[in-house]
Amino acid sequence: MYKFTTINENETQRLAKQIGEKLMPNDVLTLDGDLGAGKTTFTKGLAEGLAVKRTVNSPTYTIVKEYKGRIPLYHMDVYRLEDSEEDIGFDDYFNGEGVTVIEWSQYILEFLPEERLQINIEKIDEERREIKVTPHSDHLNELCKELKL
């Protein structure tokens, strides 16, 4: 596990952008943390690293938003799937041509691939965040070794 403490939103996005620049098709990232921890802020940085031009916002009511970039970004918010056993075609996204980012992934654990980048964001105060990044593949571990704030 790799641990980072960011001092503001810009630094959180800068860390996420570094990750986004190195991601490859079929990479899956899980983003967990309390409400307001910065999951969507982090995803905005990932999108920047993937050269997404559109504004990224939370897909709370649609569950999945797709963005075009260097490679496609599939942004999921599965909060509304709590206590549901519904599979909305996760494998199509996980094995597709893009990168999948899942907010509130604890609600779909049984559908998640083994190889993924697990990111937990904890709110320290209004600005600072502790970000724990746990790679579950050799490729993602190599990616994490290059991260710096």
Beta strands, then each sheet from edge to edge (+ up, - down):
strand 1: 2-6
strand 2: 28-32
strand 3: 64-67
strand 4: 73-77
strand 5: 99-103
strand 6: 117-123
strand 7: 129-135
sheet 1: 1+ 7- 6+ 2+ 5+ 4+ 3-
end
